[in-house]
Each structure stands twice: as structure tokens, then as C-alpha cells.
Amino acid sequence: MNFEYPMTITSCDEGGYFVQFVDIEEAFSQGESIEECVFNAAVVVTQSDK
């Protein structure tokens, strides 16, 4: 089963990106690139139910 979680990605003034999920306020992450940010976000979501 696949789930989709909408998220916002914002560039940070000091560099890198910040990602936060629209429906899960306590789930957020960051990364140096958008690709790293999306990967880290996926880790957060898959670990949040454990």
C-alpha cells in the first residue's frame, strides 16, 4: 500500500532546505539539496509510526 503525504520545501537563508509535512506538523527534516531533503523526509515518515 502506498501513501502520499503533501509537504512544503523551503530554502534556508544559511543554505540547504527545510521540509515540513502539511498534515503532520511534528514531522519535519532538512537537507543540503532538495534530493537529500526529500530522502530525509521519507525517512521521517517511515519511522514516525514505530
Rosetta constraint file for C-alpha pairs under 8 A:
AtomPair CA 5 CA 21 HARMONIC 6.75 0.50
AtomPair CA 5 CA 22 HARMONIC 7.59 0.50
AtomPair CA 5 CA 23 HARMONIC 7.41 0.50
AtomPair CA 6 CA 21 HARMONIC 5.93 0.50
AtomPair CA 6 CA 22 HARMONIC 5.72 0.50
AtomPair CA 6 CA 23 HARMONIC 7.29 0.50
AtomPair CA 7 CA 19 HARMONIC 6.61 0.50
AtomPair CA 7 CA 20 HARMONIC 5.50 0.50
AtomPair CA 7 CA 21 HARMONIC 4.11 0.50
AtomPair CA 7 CA 22 HARMONIC 5.29 0.50
AtomPair CA 8 CA 19 HARMONIC 5.56 0.50
AtomPair CA 8 CA 20 HARMONIC 5.51 0.50
AtomPair CA 8 CA 21 HARMONIC 6.36 0.50
AtomPair CA 8 CA 22 HARMONIC 6.97 0.50
AtomPair CA 9 CA 17 HARMONIC 6.51 0.50
AtomPair CA 9 CA 18 HARMONIC 5.61 0.50
AtomPair CA 9 CA 19 HARMONIC 4.46 0.50
AtomPair CA 9 CA 20 HARMONIC 6.79 0.50
AtomPair CA 9 CA 34 HARMONIC 7.89 0.50
AtomPair CA 10 CA 17 HARMONIC 5.53 0.50
AtomPair CA 10 CA 18 HARMONIC 5.20 0.50
AtomPair CA 10 CA 19 HARMONIC 6.41 0.50
AtomPair CA 11 CA 15 HARMONIC 6.98 0.50
AtomPair CA 11 CA 16 HARMONIC 6.05 0.50
AtomPair CA 11 CA 17 HARMONIC 4.37 0.50
AtomPair CA 11 CA 18 HARMONIC 6.29 0.50
AtomPair CA 12 CA 16 HARMONIC 5.63 0.50
AtomPair CA 12 CA 17 HARMONIC 5.38 0.50
AtomPair CA 12 CA 18 HARMONIC 6.68 0.50
AtomPair CA 15 CA 32 HARMONIC 7.01 0.50
AtomPair CA 16 CA 30 HARMONIC 7.22 0.50
AtomPair CA 16 CA 31 HARMONIC 5.62 0.50
AtomPair CA 16 CA 32 HARMONIC 4.04 0.50
AtomPair CA 16 CA 33 HARMONIC 5.88 0.50
AtomPair CA 16 CA 34 HARMONIC 7.88 0.50
AtomPair CA 17 CA 30 HARMONIC 5.49 0.50
AtomPair CA 17 CA 31 HARMONIC 5.41 0.50
AtomPair CA 17 CA 32 HARMONIC 6.13 0.50
AtomPair CA 17 CA 33 HARMONIC 6.55 0.50
AtomPair CA 17 CA 34 HARMONIC 6.56 0.50
AtomPair CA 17 CA 37 HARMONIC 6.52 0.50
AtomPair CA 18 CA 28 HARMONIC 7.53 0.50
AtomPair CA 18 CA 29 HARMONIC 6.04 0.50
AtomPair CA 18 CA 30 HARMONIC 4.36 0.50
AtomPair CA 18 CA 31 HARMONIC 6.72 0.50
AtomPair CA 18 CA 37 HARMONIC 7.03 0.50
AtomPair CA 19 CA 28 HARMONIC 5.55 0.50
AtomPair CA 19 CA 29 HARMONIC 5.35 0.50
AtomPair CA 19 CA 30 HARMONIC 5.78 0.50
AtomPair CA 19 CA 37 HARMONIC 6.63 0.50
AtomPair CA 19 CA 38 HARMONIC 7.64 0.50
AtomPair CA 19 CA 41 HARMONIC 6.89 0.50
AtomPair CA 20 CA 24 HARMONIC 7.84 0.50
AtomPair CA 20 CA 25 HARMONIC 6.96 0.50
AtomPair CA 20 CA 27 HARMONIC 6.27 0.50
AtomPair CA 20 CA 28 HARMONIC 4.34 0.50
AtomPair CA 20 CA 29 HARMONIC 6.65 0.50
AtomPair CA 20 CA 41 HARMONIC 7.94 0.50
AtomPair CA 21 CA 25 HARMONIC 6.16 0.50
AtomPair CA 21 CA 27 HARMONIC 6.13 0.50
AtomPair CA 21 CA 28 HARMONIC 6.40 0.50
AtomPair CA 27 CA 44 HARMONIC 6.52 0.50
AtomPair CA 27 CA 45 HARMONIC 7.06 0.50
AtomPair CA 27 CA 48 HARMONIC 7.70 0.50
AtomPair CA 28 CA 41 HARMONIC 6.65 0.50
AtomPair CA 28 CA 44 HARMONIC 7.15 0.50
AtomPair CA 29 CA 37 HARMONIC 6.86 0.50
AtomPair CA 29 CA 40 HARMONIC 6.25 0.50
AtomPair CA 29 CA 41 HARMONIC 5.69 0.50
AtomPair CA 29 CA 44 HARMONIC 7.27 0.50
AtomPair CA 30 CA 36 HARMONIC 7.83 0.50
AtomPair CA 30 CA 37 HARMONIC 5.18 0.50
AtomPair CA 30 CA 40 HARMONIC 6.92 0.50
AtomPair CA 30 CA 41 HARMONIC 7.62 0.50
AtomPair CA 31 CA 35 HARMONIC 7.88 0.50
AtomPair CA 31 CA 36 HARMONIC 5.09 0.50
AtomPair CA 31 CA 37 HARMONIC 4.17 0.50
AtomPair CA 31 CA 38 HARMONIC 7.96 0.50
AtomPair CA 31 CA 40 HARMONIC 7.09 0.50
AtomPair CA 32 CA 36 HARMONIC 6.39 0.50
AtomPair CA 32 CA 37 HARMONIC 6.94 0.50
AtomPair CA 33 CA 37 HARMONIC 6.07 0.50
AtomPair CA 34 CA 38 HARMONIC 6.14 0.50
AtomPair CA 35 CA 39 HARMONIC 6.21 0.50
AtomPair CA 36 CA 40 HARMONIC 6.04 0.50
AtomPair CA 37 CA 41 HARMONIC 6.07 0.50
AtomPair CA 38 CA 42 HARMONIC 6.26 0.50
AtomPair CA 39 CA 43 HARMONIC 6.49 0.50
AtomPair CA 40 CA 44 HARMONIC 6.36 0.50
AtomPair CA 41 CA 45 HARMONIC 6.37 0.50
AtomPair CA 42 CA 46 HARMONIC 6.19 0.50
AtomPair CA 43 CA 47 HARMONIC 6.05 0.50
AtomPair CA 44 CA 48 HARMONIC 5.93 0.50
AtomPair CA 45 CA 49 HARMONIC 7.60 0.50
